[in-house]
């Protein structure tokens, strides 16, 4: 099933906006000791706002390659550096690790954004499906566990996540 998903997603990622620069890096921290992320720079301007993107795939599928085009479109349309979180998939990693990897990414770029030409005080979170749920939970985790983020978290852009705004 995973191999079919990866093959299918190749079609969805053909073409799309070209980035000035795309870079894959590992940042320290997170439940596995490091978090792999991809930075999509739509321009060479400095002090770019940041959009941290967490991909969908039912927590078991997907990566920064399967969601490359949507991240590049978001970078082009928003002018943000879109940073894709390549979280470790289930069953190799368990809940709440994808949330913690996203939180680690947000906190790292808040503290070190200037080193990457980014504005660490202007960070939005985004994601689709499972990634939307992870992004929403990461925003709440930053608020509740770290008591931080209101000064630098600017918005959420969520696509069809698994959440409900009312009980029942």
Legacy VTK file of the C-alpha trace (Angstrom):
# vtk DataFile Version 3.0
C-alpha trace
ASCII
DATASET POLYDATA
POINTS 168 float
0.000 0.000 0.000
2.780 2.456 0.893
4.627 1.788 -2.370
1.416 2.431 -4.369
0.871 5.705 -2.500
4.422 6.882 -3.218
4.074 5.971 -6.895
0.689 7.713 -7.226
1.968 10.892 -5.599
4.696 11.313 -8.237
2.004 12.476 -10.673
0.632 15.047 -8.212
4.064 16.573 -7.687
5.089 17.073 -11.323
5.587 20.666 -12.386
4.515 23.508 -10.173
6.442 26.537 -9.011
10.222 26.569 -9.081
11.914 27.649 -5.879
14.975 29.877 -5.605
16.354 27.280 -3.206
15.197 24.043 -1.597
17.214 22.493 1.200
16.836 19.336 3.309
18.332 19.515 6.789
18.162 17.731 10.127
17.504 19.892 13.165
18.346 18.814 16.713
15.733 17.707 19.222
12.507 15.816 18.949
11.657 12.338 20.197
14.095 10.663 17.758
17.022 13.001 18.422
16.634 14.927 15.169
13.871 16.090 12.862
14.261 16.059 9.089
12.800 19.154 7.425
12.737 20.666 3.936
12.963 24.408 3.382
11.358 25.869 0.232
12.538 29.436 -0.450
10.351 31.198 -3.052
12.659 34.232 -3.166
16.127 35.256 -2.091
14.801 38.042 0.126
15.876 37.961 3.755
13.679 37.846 6.851
10.997 35.722 5.171
7.979 34.693 7.236
7.774 30.965 7.958
5.019 28.477 7.196
5.656 25.102 8.865
3.840 22.428 6.836
3.031 18.954 8.173
1.971 16.480 5.485
-1.023 14.179 5.542
-1.124 10.452 4.965
-3.017 8.941 7.914
0.142 9.145 10.069
1.473 6.106 8.156
2.138 7.416 4.625
3.746 10.361 2.922
6.803 12.539 3.246
8.187 15.809 1.957
8.462 14.336 -1.558
4.795 13.293 -1.727
3.714 16.803 -0.718
6.380 18.825 -2.518
4.122 20.582 -5.008
1.593 21.785 -2.437
4.431 23.183 -0.318
5.941 24.942 -3.342
2.542 26.409 -4.288
2.088 27.677 -0.740
5.576 29.206 -0.808
4.867 30.960 -4.104
1.420 32.225 -3.091
2.316 33.344 0.451
5.893 34.551 0.016
6.798 32.433 3.048
9.611 29.970 3.372
7.631 26.750 3.656
9.283 24.249 5.965
8.030 20.684 5.562
8.232 18.427 8.609
9.252 14.936 7.517
7.962 13.297 10.694
8.674 9.642 11.458
5.666 7.575 10.369
3.651 5.045 12.359
4.122 2.280 13.289
7.872 3.086 13.622
6.903 6.107 15.692
3.864 6.549 17.898
1.591 9.322 19.085
2.380 12.066 20.118
5.752 11.984 18.327
4.589 13.721 15.091
3.238 16.561 17.241
6.504 16.773 19.176
8.514 16.798 15.928
6.395 19.687 14.653
6.759 21.559 17.956
10.535 21.010 17.788
10.568 22.463 14.262
8.568 25.536 15.250
10.691 26.214 18.329
13.956 25.664 16.435
13.091 28.164 13.715
11.710 30.631 16.244
15.119 30.588 17.923
17.353 30.089 14.847
15.337 31.538 11.965
17.722 34.437 11.351
20.530 31.940 10.686
18.458 30.685 7.748
17.372 34.139 6.502
13.951 33.739 8.129
11.802 35.713 10.540
11.473 33.491 13.594
8.865 35.868 14.995
6.388 35.259 12.163
5.522 31.552 12.083
2.320 29.998 10.782
1.437 26.308 10.832
-0.257 24.386 8.063
-1.048 20.838 7.034
-3.464 18.545 5.277
-5.457 15.665 6.748
-3.333 14.055 9.491
-0.920 16.960 9.043
-3.695 19.461 9.760
-4.496 17.638 12.980
-0.804 17.526 13.912
-0.412 21.255 13.189
-3.464 22.139 15.264
-2.243 19.978 18.151
1.265 21.483 17.899
-0.186 24.990 18.200
-2.094 23.946 21.318
0.977 22.179 22.724
3.077 25.325 22.322
0.384 27.297 24.100
-0.276 24.850 26.931
3.052 23.131 27.598
5.528 25.894 26.821
3.267 28.845 27.612
4.781 30.526 24.592
4.064 31.338 21.049
1.473 34.094 21.097
4.261 36.493 20.250
5.382 34.594 17.162
2.582 32.193 16.095
0.608 34.110 13.528
-1.932 31.762 11.950
-3.130 28.272 11.057
-3.894 27.083 7.522
-5.508 23.669 7.873
-6.915 21.373 5.169
-9.513 18.705 6.089
-8.043 17.661 9.422
-9.494 15.110 11.807
-10.851 17.476 14.428
-14.231 18.560 15.675
-14.959 21.976 17.133
-17.814 20.720 19.290
-18.467 17.672 21.362
-20.953 15.052 20.329
LINES 1 169
168 0 1 2 3 4 5 6 7 8 9 10 11 12 13 14 15 16 17 18 19 20 21 22 23 24 25 26 27 28 29 30 31 32 33 34 35 36 37 38 39 40 41 42 43 44 45 46 47 48 49 50 51 52 53 54 55 56 57 58 59 60 61 62 63 64 65 66 67 68 69 70 71 72 73 74 75 76 77 78 79 80 81 82 83 84 85 86 87 88 89 90 91 92 93 94 95 96 97 98 99 100 101 102 103 104 105 106 107 108 109 110 111 112 113 114 115 116 117 118 119 120 121 122 123 124 125 126 127 128 129 130 131 132 133 134 135 136 137 138 139 140 141 142 143 144 145 146 147 148 149 150 151 152 153 154 155 156 157 158 159 160 161 162 163 164 165 166 167
